[in-house]
Amino acid sequence: MEERRNGARLLCAELVEVSWEDDSHRIQRRVANLEDISLSGVCLHIEKPIPEGTEILIRHDHGELKGYVRYCKFREVGYFLGVEFEEGCRWSTEDFQPQHLLDPRAVS
């Protein structure tokens, strides 16, 4: 898959709550694993698909991040969502630092 994200992607592992409104206008909530994060978006691993274009809210221990599903791909172990943060929403280690965070550029 072609890299389209601005900024460095950091690998991470952290459980977060994801919520969104389904086609029936009901709020859905699921736990997802945060796979990677950058200033402008995240990759989440989740059990059920969420349609592309869906607005989602990602809650973590110190707050929340809002964005839109850019892709939802099934891989052997579940669905991987590419989420682009909405305009004005940026991730910062000052606001939220996942438990396990690794910059792959630092590994030789």
Residue pairs with C-beta under 8 A, 6 or more apart in sequence:
3 9
5 38
5 40
5 41
5 84
6 38
6 39
6 40
7 38
7 39
7 40
8 38
8 103
8 105
9 36
9 37
9 38
9 43
9 104
10 36
10 37
10 38
10 101
10 102
10 103
10 104
11 35
11 36
11 101
11 102
11 103
11 104
12 34
12 35
12 36
12 37
12 98
12 99
12 100
12 101
12 102
13 33
13 34
13 35
13 98
13 99
13 100
14 33
14 34
14 60
14 98
14 99
14 100
15 31
15 32
15 33
15 34
16 31
16 32
16 33
16 34
16 44
16 58
16 59
16 60
17 29
17 30
17 31
17 32
17 58
17 59
18 29
18 30
18 31
18 32
18 44
18 46
18 50
18 56
18 57
18 58
18 59
19 27
19 28
19 29
19 30
19 56
19 57
19 59
20 27
20 28
20 50
20 54
20 55
20 56
20 57
21 27
21 28
21 54
21 55
22 28
30 46
30 47
30 48
32 44
32 45
32 46
32 58
32 81
33 44
33 45
33 46
34 42
34 43
34 44
34 58
34 60
34 98
35 42
35 43
35 44
35 45
35 80
36 42
36 43
37 43
37 91
37 98
37 101
38 91
39 90
39 91
39 92
40 84
40 85
40 90
40 91
41 67
41 70
41 82
41 83
41 84
41 85
42 58
42 65
42 67
42 83
42 85
42 91
43 80
43 81
43 82
43 83
44 58
44 80
44 81
44 83
45 77
45 78
45 79
45 80
45 81
46 78
46 79
46 80
46 81
47 78
47 79
48 79
49 72
49 74
49 79
50 56
50 69
50 72
50 79
50 81
51 69
51 72
52 69
52 70
52 71
52 72
53 68
53 69
54 68
54 69
55 66
55 67
55 68
55 86
56 66
56 67
56 68
56 69
56 81
56 83
57 64
57 65
57 66
58 64
58 65
58 66
58 67
58 83
60 96
60 98
61 96
62 95
62 96
63 95
63 96
65 85
65 89
65 91
65 96
66 85
66 86
66 89
67 83
67 84
67 85
67 86
67 89
68 83
68 84
68 86
69 81
69 82
69 83
70 82
70 83
70 84
71 80
71 81
71 82
72 79
72 80
72 81
72 82
73 79
73 80
74 80
85 91
93 101
